[in-house]
Amino acid sequence: MANTGASVRTERRARPEPRPFDPRRPFRLSADHRRALALVFEAFGHRLTTVLGTRLRTAGRAAMNMPEQVTYAEFMEATPDPACLAVLSLLPLAGTGVLRIDLNLAMSIVDRLLGGNGGIASQPARGLSELESNLLRGILDAAIAELGGAFTPLVAVDPKVVRQESKPQLVRGASPEAVMVVVDFDVVLGDDTGTLTVCIPLSTVGPALESFTVSAPSIGAAMEAASAAAVAAHLMDAPIDVSVQFGTVELTSADILDLQVGDVVPLRHPVSHPLTVLASGVPCLAAVPGRRGKRLACMVVDSSEHQDDVSSSHRQENPRW
């Protein structure tokens, strides 16, 4: 009986602490919504890491914390004065977002942009000057562009930095009781650490989140499928180097060292055999050489049906170049 009682007490201690509930502001961010947002913002964290590393030329990392639901008043109350704030438009969606960076971290970024080594401890305790804000704007614009790319699997949005502020009182992004989605990122730049926070109205992304009220594996599969479709659509416009290759020739090292200017290396490629068409170095098609006007060209053929008696007149027909 003593062991059973100990087991019961252990189970009771393992229970999570109760959370306060405000009937005037019911909890509307479900577990499925959190998972969907976590996938989006985790992708943004990876993109943000790339932006900071390439722009500042230093080792950096942006680790995401789980999305939370707070009111706009609570978010602004937690914002110090002075601060480093960027007001975001979320077109074509309604609403305004806010990006907040720890002031010391923002100062360190500006110092690195000017050729310094950063160092949070050595930064002045004041708001950013106009010149410093303009320097930081390039990093903010690049980061917010990546935020739009991270949201692509969930909803189409093109966020932009509207303005920068150092006084929280001057930022009126939403009504005080508006429900916001807030995500903190622990940013590491060399030896410097700080927090970057993204705050977006829940009403802005709410309709898109409703389509993800399914289990977590289905959410991941749906977002992966949407991301793959977006990649496939852009692949149609991607430039690719195309070349035509004759058959290869094997030479010994001694033969290569004996080569002189003017020597001829026979390719031994049969005239009746088609050439290989390479797309970015990958064999994909067969073709026969020919001309189109005064230009050298080739015509794509079916290698399995290509006959040995391909005539030069056939090569010079109006092919699909």
ABEGO torsion letter per residue (X at the ends): XAAAAAAAAAAAAABBBBBBBBAABBBABBAAAAAAAAAAAAAAAAAAAAAAAAAAGBBBBBBBBBBBBBBAAAAAAABBOBBBBBBBBAOABBEBBBBBBBAAAAAAAAAAAAGBAEGAAABBBBBBBAAAAAAAAAAAAAAAAAAAAAAAAABBBBBBBABBBABAAABBABBAABBBBBBBBBBBBEABBBBBBBBBBAAAAAAAAAAABBBAAAAAAAAAAAAAAAAAAAAAABBBBBBBBBBBBBBBAAAAAABBBGBBBBAGBBAABBBBBBBGGBBABBBBBBBBEABBBBBBBBAAABBAABBAAAAABBBBX
